[in-house]
């Protein structure tokens, strides 16, 4: 077997070099990918050598990088992050931009991503700048296209793409943390409701039939539990329709701009969870703001773009007010200080960053601060919610069990007496 020298990039973005025996170049590419490496160049030892990135073409589907997207026609943020990481690597290695996009499109496992990148490549071939080619597709956010445009104008496209890939990868981690904080409580809450319905609709009525056949006077707790069961069963349809009406009303209320603003503000007022939610919103905001400012986007445009990722109407309205004041010439830190959702430490760091001319460095530190806070918040939610829900479920089930078995004890005592 011929000996191939290769250069590749691992999952942490570090360059790996080496040489191994492979049957062919195609087998070499597939083997490296199976080890979690992204090939940059592969050449046969002593041969003429392959051009960077062109060696990707013709690889079998088994050698393709795995996409996080499991649903055809849908592109996840993981896919976009992978695209930016690959493009940064190839452009940084000196590969022509058009060739790099074409090669990445050939490797893409996601059908929609592959089709989109082929259209981007067609636009690049006709002379369209990369940022404009990306703007034509909804899967690429304003944050991404603005940073790419800055990279094109500054001549630092590879560095900006690497920063963008890191930003998207961190964003994926943040989203996963938020999901992990909410998934378990939702699961326990759903199980809680199912158990209650099983007790009220299925188990309690059977005990009721048995007790009524005895003709004995039932204890007050048993009467109360049976009364709840009878009410739910007798008014099940109305309760269902009422629940549907509440859900529909809530959705319509949220779709109304004024209603969404009220709802978004109330989220910040929820005891304990409100403070955690604020940290999650601000973590996303400052992470985006930091990346944009570092890439060379001006502060006003950065604020405008970062505001859109907050996903909270109330916070977005505050940031638009702040942006308007900054546009008038006021300092960002002093404007943020007027609103209680921004911790004092954050506003002071912003003020210091503006005075020292190191705003991008300060935003980096603020991002790290909120990332740590979100990590702590997720741990807090996991440690607090789980026992509270389990204790609550045990309490409700315990009441039902005691109420159902109490008459049996009474009857047994009467028979023994």
N, C-alpha and C positions, 0 to 999 in steps of 0.2 A: 504494500500500500504506500502511496506517496505521502511525503511529510508536508503538512501545511502549517505555515505561520499565520497566527491570527491576532487581531486586536479587537477587543470587545468592551462593553460597558456593563457593570453589574447593576443590581437593583438600587444601590446607593449612589449611582452615578460615577463610580470609580472605574478608571481604565484598567483593564486586565489584558496582559500580553502573554503569549505562550506558543507552543508548537506541539502538534500531535499527528499521529498517522490516521488518515481517513481514506475510505475508498474513493471518494470524489468530493468536489467542493460543495455539492448539494448536501451530502451527508455531513460535512463539517458544519454547515450552517444549522442543520436540524439538530445536531448534537449539542452545539453551543446554546441554542435556544432552549433545549430541554434542561440545561443546567441553569436557566434563568439569566443568561447573558444575551446582550444585544450586540450582534456582530457589527463592527465598523469596517474592517478590511480583512480579507482572507487571501493569501497567495501561496502558491506551491513553492516550497523551498527550492531555490535554484531556477525557478521559472521566471517568466516575464512579469508575473504579478497581476493581480486584479485591481481595477480601479475601485476606489472607496465607494461603498454603498451599491455599486452596480452588481456586486456579488450576491445581493439579495434576490435579484430577479431570477425567475425560474425555479425558486425553491418550492418544494411540495407543500401542500396544505398542512401536513403534519408538523412542519417546522415553523408555522406562523405563530407570532406572539399571541398569547391568549388575551382576549378582550374581556372586560368585566361585564359587558352587556350580554345578557342571556336572552333578550327579546329582540327579534328582528325588527328593524325600523325605528329603534330607539337608541339614542346615544347618551351614555352616562358621563358624568364628570370625570370618572376614572379614564374613560377613553380619550377625552380631551387632554387630560394630564399626560397620558402616555404619548399622544401625538406631539405635544410640546416638548417632552423630554427627548423623544427620538429626533425631532427636527433640530433641537438645540445641539444635540450630539453630532448630527451629520453636517449642519452648517458650520459648527465649530471646527470640524475636521476638514473643512475646505470643499465640501460637496456643493455643487451648483444648486441654488434654491429650487429650481424647477425639478431637477433630477431627484432631490431629496424628497419633495412632496410626492412625486410619482412612485418612488420606491416605498414610501410609507403607505401610500394607498394600496399598493400591491400586497403589503404585509397585513393590512387591516383585516381583522376577522369579522368585524361588524359590517353588515351589508350597507347600512345607511352611511356609516362613516366612510367606507370605501368609495361609495358613489359621490359623496360630498367632496372628498379630497380629489377625485378625478375631475370634478367641475372646477375646483380651485386650481388644479394644474392647468386646465384648459385656459383659464383666465390669465394665469402667469405666462403662458405661452404667447398670449396675444399682447403682452406688455403691461397688464394690470398689476399694480403693487399688491403685495401679499395682504396687507391690511384691508384694502378695498375688496379683494377677492374673498376674504373671510367674512366681511360685513354682509355679504349677500346671503349668508346662511344663518338661520336662527340659532343653531347649536353653538355658535361662537358668541360669547357675551361681549358687551360693550367694554368691559374691563380688559378682556383679552385683546380685542382689536385695537383699543387705544394704546396698550403697551406695545403691541407689534408695530404700530405706526411710529411710536417714539424710537423703537429699536432701529427701524428703517432709516429714520432721519438722522439719528446719531451715529449710525454705522456700527452699532453694538447689538445687532439682532440676535446673535448666538447667546450673549449674556442675558439679554432681556427674556429670551425664550426659556433659558435655564431658570431665571427668577420666576417666570410665570409658571413653569412646571412645578417648582417648589411650592408656590402659592396654592396651586390647584391641589397638590398632594396634601398640603396642610389643611386645605378646606375639606377634602374628603375625610381626613382624620377627625376634624371638628364635627362634621355631619354624623359620622359614626358614633362619636361620643354622645351627641344629643339623642340619637336613636336608641343607644344603649341605656340612656337615662330614662327614656319613656316606654320602651318596649315591655320591660318586666312589670311595671305598674299597670299597664294596659292589659297584659295577660292575666295578672292576678285579679284585677277588677272585673274582667269578663268572666273568669271562673267564679268569682263571688256572685255575680248576677245569675249565672246558670244554676248554681247550688240553691240560691234563694227561690228561683222559679220552680226547681224540682221539689223543694220542700213544700212550697205554698200550693202548687197545682197537683203534684203527684202523691206525696207522702201523707201530708196532713189530712186531706179528705178521707183517706182510708182509715186513719185512726178515728176520725169523727164518726164514721159509720159504725165502727165497733163500739164506741162509747155510748152512742145514742141507743144502741140495742140493749145496753145494760139498764138504761133508764135512771142512772144515778146522777146526782147533782155534781157538776164538774167544778174544779178549782178555778179561781179567777184567771191565773196565767193561761190555762188551757182555753178558757172561753175567749180570751183576748186573741190568742194565736189563731184559733178557729175563725174568729170574726174577720181577721185580716185575710185569711184564706178564702172565705166566702165572698168577701168584697172583691178580691182580685178576680176570682172565677166568674162571679156574677157580672162584673163590669170590664171583663177582659178586652172586649172589642173597643169600648170607649177609651180605656187606658192606652190601647195600642194606637188608636187614632189621635189621641191627645199627644202621645210621644212623637208621632210622625209630624203633627202640626207644630210642635215645639222645635223639632229639628229643622223643618222647612222655614219656620219663622226666624230661627237663628241664622240660617244660611242667607236669607234675604236681608236680614239686619246687617250681616257682615258685608254683603255686597254693596250696601249703601255706603257712600264715602263717610258720611257723618256717623253712621252706626259703627263702621269699621274703626273709626278714630276713637270712639268711646270704648269699644271692645279692646283695642290695642293698648289703651291707657290703663284699663282695668287689669290687664295681664301683669302690669308692673306693681299693682297694689295687692296681689295675692300674698298672704302671709307666707314667709319662708321661700316659697317657690318664685315669688315675684323678683326677689333679689338675684336668684340663680338665673332666671330668664333674662334679666338685664345684662348679666355678664355674658351670656351666650350671644345676645344681639350685638353688644359692643365688641366682643371677640371677633365676629365676622367683619364688622365695620373697620376696626383698626387693622386687621390683617390685610384687607383690601387696600386701605388707605396707605399703609406702609409700603406695600408692593408697588403701587402706582407712583408714589413720591420718589422711591428709590430708582424707579425706571426713568424718571425725568418728566413725568406728567405734572403740569402746574397744579398748585394747591387747590384752585377753584374747580378745575375740571376733575381733580381727584376726589374732592368732596362730593361733587355731583354724581360721579360713578359709584362711589362707595356707599352713598345714601341708598341706592337702589338695591343693595344686597342685604339691607337690615331686616327686611321682611316684617316690618312693624310700622303701621301707618303713623302712630303717634311719634315714634322715634324719628321717622323720616320727615315728619312735619317740623320737628325741632331742628333737624340738620339743615333743612331748606332755609329756615330762618337764620341759622348761623352762617350758612353759605352766602345769603344775601348781605349780611353784615360784613363778612370778610370781603365781598366784592366791592363794598363801599370803602374799604381800607382799614377796617378794624382787625385786631389781632384775634386769631382763632382761639387761643387759650382763654382769653378774657371773655369771649362770647360763650364758650363752652361752660365757663364758670357760673353762668347765669342759670343753668339748668341742673337740677338735683340728680339726674340720672348719671351724670359724669362724676366719678369719685374725685375728691379734691387732689389726690396724688396725681391722677391722670391730667387734670387741668394744669397743675403746677409744672409737670414735666413738659407739657406742650408749650407753656409760656417760656420755660428755660430753653427749649429747642428752638423756638422762634428767635429769641434774643441772641443765642449763640450761633445761629445759622446751621444747626445740626438737627433739623426737624425730622429728617428721615431716620436718624439713629434713635431719636426719642420714640418715634412711632414703633420702631423695632422692639424697644424695651417694653412699651405699653402692650404690644401684641403678645410678647412673652408673658407679661403679667396676667393678661386676661386668659391666655391659654392655660396657665397654671391654675387660675381661679376656676375655669370650667372643669378641669380635671378633678379638682377638689369638690366641686359642686356635684359632679357625676357620682363620685364616691359617696358623698353625703346622701344623695337621693337613694342610691342603692342600699345604704345602711339603715336609712330611716323608713323608707316606704315599705320595704319587705316585711319587717316585724309589725308595723302598724296595720297593714292590710291583713296579714295572717291572724293577728289578734282580733281584728274586727270581724273577720269571717268566723273565727272560732267562737266569738261571743254570740253572734246571731244564731249560728247553728246550735250552740249550747242552750240558748233560751228555748229554741224550738224543741230540742230533744227533751229537756226538763219538762216543758209544758205538756208534751205528749205522754211521757212516762209517769208523771205525777198522779193522774187518775188511777193508773194501774196499782201504784203503791197504796193509794187510798182504799181501793177495792180489796186488795190483798189483806190490809189491816182490818177492814170491816169483816171479812170472811173469817179471819183468825180470831177476831174478838167475839 
